[in-house]
Each structure stands twice: as C-alpha cells, then as structure tokens.
Amino acid sequence: MKLLLKVLGIALLGLVAGFLFSFFRIQSGSGIDEVFQKNGPWRFAPKMDLAENQYQRALIARVGLFALLESEVLYYALTEDENGDPLSSDHIYELTGESFDARYWSFTLYGEDDFLIPNEEKRFTLNEVNMVFEDSLKNSYQFYLSQEAYGKNWIPSGDAVEMSLLLRLYNPSPDIYERAGEISLPQIKKIR
C-alpha cells in the first residue's frame, strides 16, 4: 500500500511540475521562435500544425482564440517597433504599406491581455473596406496607432502598456503562401 501511495505521489508531482513548466513557458513566450518565423519585425506561423505541435496548439489557444487554419488565413503579428522596442500606447506609430493579393485583409490592435483595447470610438480595426487609400488604385496606405485621433486612418491604442497588431490575410494568393517570409509587409515607425 505504501509503495502504491509513493508511486501515485510521484506521478502526481510529475503531472503538477509538467503543467507548471508548460504554463509558465506559454505565459512567458519562451519558445516562441520554435513556432513563429520572422518577416522583418512581423512574426508568422508558416504552418499551423495543431495536431502535431502541442506547444503551438497551447500558445494559439491562449492568444488566438478561434484561429483559423493557414489554408484559410495567414496571420502576421507585430509586437515591436522598428527599433525592437515593445509597442506601447505611450507612443504614436505610423505604418505604411501596400494592399495585399488576398480575398480580404485587416489589421486589428490588441492589448497585453490579447483582447481588443477598449476605446470610446469603438474602433478596433482597419481593413481594405474602411481604409482611406493614398491613391485611386487602392494600393498604398498609411495608418496610425495612437491614443488620440491621428490622421485619416487611425486605430486607438487606449492605455495599453503593451500591445500587438495582427494582420490577417484571408485566402491569400499562392505566391503569398510560397513567400510568406519575404512578402512586403507594412513598415512601422515610431513618430513620437
């Protein structure tokens, strides 16, 4: 009986230790480079292998509730500015880029809790429909992340200590899938 209790105690201790290790690894973001690749300051998962990669599955369950498979959408996340500093509502950021060869695309800003940042304007996203383009071909754009209204295209950053910008490309062209790590993504610049 004592042997059985010892074995059960060791097994329980192993389960608790494994759970805590996994929990803190996911919370801290360590190992994130095992799942995501970089395209400039943007991170993306070239393949969402939720059946085989348990770490990726747990990480996406934590930050990407209701994430779709890569056959439907490619996700690019921006958490740092051009200098490698974390994005923060203390600053104003300018992003410039060009339209994407995809059925639909959008930018959405999230707070440190991975949820939308509350704001009075109830404005959380810019996309190919509500973006004001710089040219008549609906190709190039410029938009801002800031606490106060700034420019034609603006997403309020509220009081987020840290934040992330998520670019979703729904049904992108085969070329984008093939060159996911090389395609032209918006450039970010901290202007204040």
C-alpha positions as CSV (number, residue, x, y, z in Angstrom):
1,M,0.0,0.0,0.0
2,K,2.8,2.4,0.9
3,L,4.5,1.7,-2.4
4,L,1.3,2.4,-4.3
5,L,0.9,5.7,-2.5
6,K,4.6,6.7,-3.2
7,V,4.1,5.9,-6.9
8,L,0.9,7.9,-7.1
9,G,2.5,10.8,-5.2
10,I,5.5,10.8,-7.6
11,A,3.1,10.6,-10.6
12,L,1.0,13.5,-9.3
13,L,4.1,15.5,-8.5
14,G,5.3,14.9,-12.1
15,L,2.0,16.0,-13.6
16,V,1.9,19.2,-11.5
17,A,5.6,20.0,-12.4
18,G,4.9,19.4,-16.1
19,F,1.8,21.5,-16.0
20,L,3.5,24.4,-14.3
21,F,6.5,24.2,-16.6
22,S,4.2,24.3,-19.7
23,F,2.0,27.0,-18.2
24,F,4.9,29.4,-17.4
25,R,6.6,28.6,-20.8
26,I,3.5,29.6,-22.7
27,Q,2.8,32.7,-20.5
28,S,6.4,33.9,-20.8
29,G,6.5,33.4,-24.6
30,S,9.8,31.4,-24.3
31,G,10.0,29.0,-27.2
32,I,8.0,31.3,-29.4
33,D,10.7,31.1,-32.1
34,E,10.0,27.4,-32.3
35,V,6.6,28.2,-33.6
36,F,6.9,31.5,-35.4
37,Q,9.2,32.8,-38.1
38,K,10.0,36.5,-38.8
39,N,9.4,38.8,-41.8
40,G,11.1,42.0,-40.6
41,P,9.5,42.9,-37.2
42,W,6.4,40.8,-38.1
43,R,6.0,37.2,-36.8
44,F,4.0,34.5,-38.5
45,A,3.3,30.8,-38.3
46,P,4.0,29.3,-41.7
47,K,2.1,26.2,-40.8
48,M,-0.5,25.8,-38.0
49,D,0.3,22.2,-37.1
50,L,-2.2,21.9,-34.2
51,A,-2.3,18.1,-34.3
52,E,1.5,17.6,-34.1
53,N,2.9,20.7,-32.4
54,Q,1.4,20.7,-28.9
55,Y,3.3,23.9,-27.9
56,Q,1.9,25.8,-30.9
57,R,-1.6,24.4,-30.1
58,A,-1.4,25.7,-26.5
59,L,0.1,29.0,-27.5
60,I,-2.6,29.6,-30.1
61,A,-5.3,28.5,-27.7
62,R,-4.0,31.2,-25.3
63,V,-3.7,34.1,-27.7
64,G,-5.6,33.2,-30.8
65,L,-9.0,32.1,-29.7
66,F,-11.0,30.8,-32.7
67,A,-7.9,30.9,-35.0
68,L,-8.4,29.6,-38.5
69,L,-6.1,27.2,-40.3
70,E,-3.5,28.5,-42.7
71,S,-5.5,27.2,-45.6
72,E,-8.0,30.0,-44.9
73,V,-5.9,32.8,-43.4
74,L,-2.3,33.8,-42.8
75,Y,-1.7,35.7,-39.5
76,Y,1.2,38.2,-39.1
77,A,1.7,39.7,-35.6
78,L,3.6,42.9,-34.8
79,T,4.7,43.4,-31.2
80,E,7.7,45.6,-31.6
81,D,8.6,48.8,-33.4
82,E,11.4,49.3,-35.9
83,N,14.0,49.5,-33.0
84,G,12.8,46.3,-31.4
85,D,11.0,48.1,-28.5
86,P,7.6,46.7,-27.4
87,L,4.6,48.5,-28.9
88,S,3.0,50.8,-26.2
89,S,0.2,53.3,-26.2
90,D,2.7,55.8,-24.8
91,H,3.8,56.4,-28.4
92,I,2.4,57.2,-31.8
93,Y,3.2,54.7,-34.6
94,E,3.0,55.2,-38.3
95,L,2.6,52.2,-40.6
96,T,2.9,52.4,-44.4
97,G,2.3,49.7,-46.9
98,E,0.5,48.4,-49.9
99,S,-2.6,46.3,-50.4
100,F,-2.3,42.5,-50.4
101,D,-3.3,39.9,-53.0
102,A,-5.9,38.3,-50.8
103,R,-9.7,37.9,-50.8
104,Y,-9.8,40.2,-47.7
105,W,-7.3,41.6,-45.2
106,S,-7.4,43.5,-41.9
107,F,-5.3,45.0,-39.1
108,T,-6.6,44.6,-35.5
109,L,-5.0,46.0,-32.4
110,Y,-4.9,44.0,-29.1
111,G,-3.8,44.8,-25.6
112,E,-1.4,42.9,-23.3
113,D,-4.3,40.6,-22.4
114,D,-4.7,39.6,-26.1
115,F,-8.1,41.2,-26.2
116,L,-9.3,44.3,-28.0
117,I,-8.3,47.6,-26.4
118,P,-11.4,49.4,-25.1
119,N,-11.9,52.9,-26.6
120,E,-14.7,55.4,-26.8
121,E,-14.7,55.3,-30.6
122,K,-15.3,51.5,-30.6
123,R,-12.7,51.4,-33.4
124,F,-10.6,48.3,-33.3
125,T,-9.6,47.5,-36.9
126,L,-8.7,48.9,-40.3
127,N,-9.3,46.8,-43.4
128,E,-9.5,47.1,-47.2
129,V,-13.0,48.4,-46.9
130,N,-12.7,51.2,-44.3
131,M,-9.0,52.2,-45.0
132,V,-8.6,55.5,-46.8
133,F,-6.0,54.8,-49.5
134,E,-3.4,57.3,-50.7
135,D,-4.1,56.6,-54.4
136,S,-7.0,55.9,-56.6
137,L,-5.8,52.3,-57.3
138,K,-6.5,51.4,-53.6
139,N,-2.9,50.2,-53.4
140,S,-0.8,52.2,-50.9
141,Y,-2.0,53.3,-47.4
142,Q,-0.7,54.9,-44.2
143,F,-2.3,54.4,-40.8
144,Y,-1.5,55.2,-37.2
145,L,-1.7,53.7,-33.7
146,S,-2.1,56.3,-31.0
147,Q,-4.2,57.3,-28.0
148,E,-5.7,60.4,-29.7
149,A,-7.2,60.7,-33.2
150,Y,-4.3,61.0,-35.7
151,G,-4.6,61.0,-39.5
152,K,-7.3,59.7,-41.7
153,N,-6.6,56.1,-40.8
154,W,-6.2,55.5,-37.1
155,I,-6.7,52.7,-34.5
156,P,-6.9,54.0,-30.9
157,S,-4.3,52.4,-28.6
158,G,-6.1,53.3,-25.3
159,D,-4.0,52.8,-22.2
160,A,-2.3,49.6,-23.3
161,V,1.1,49.2,-21.6
162,E,2.0,46.7,-24.3
163,M,0.0,45.9,-27.4
164,S,0.2,43.8,-30.6
165,L,-1.1,44.4,-34.1
166,L,-2.5,41.5,-36.0
167,L,-2.6,41.4,-39.8
168,R,-5.0,38.8,-41.3
169,L,-4.7,37.8,-44.9
170,Y,-7.8,35.8,-45.8
171,N,-7.4,33.4,-48.8
172,P,-4.1,35.0,-50.0
173,S,-2.7,34.2,-53.4
174,P,-0.5,31.1,-53.8
175,D,2.5,33.5,-54.2
176,I,1.9,34.8,-50.7
177,Y,1.8,31.3,-49.3
178,E,5.0,30.4,-51.0
179,R,6.9,33.6,-50.0
180,A,5.3,34.2,-46.6
181,G,8.6,35.1,-45.0
182,E,9.6,37.5,-47.9
183,I,6.4,39.4,-48.9
184,S,6.3,43.1,-48.4
185,L,4.6,43.9,-45.1
186,P,3.9,47.4,-43.6
187,Q,6.8,49.3,-42.3
188,I,6.4,50.7,-38.8
189,K,7.9,53.9,-37.5
190,K,7.7,55.4,-34.0
191,I,7.0,59.1,-34.6
192,R,6.6,60.2,-31.0
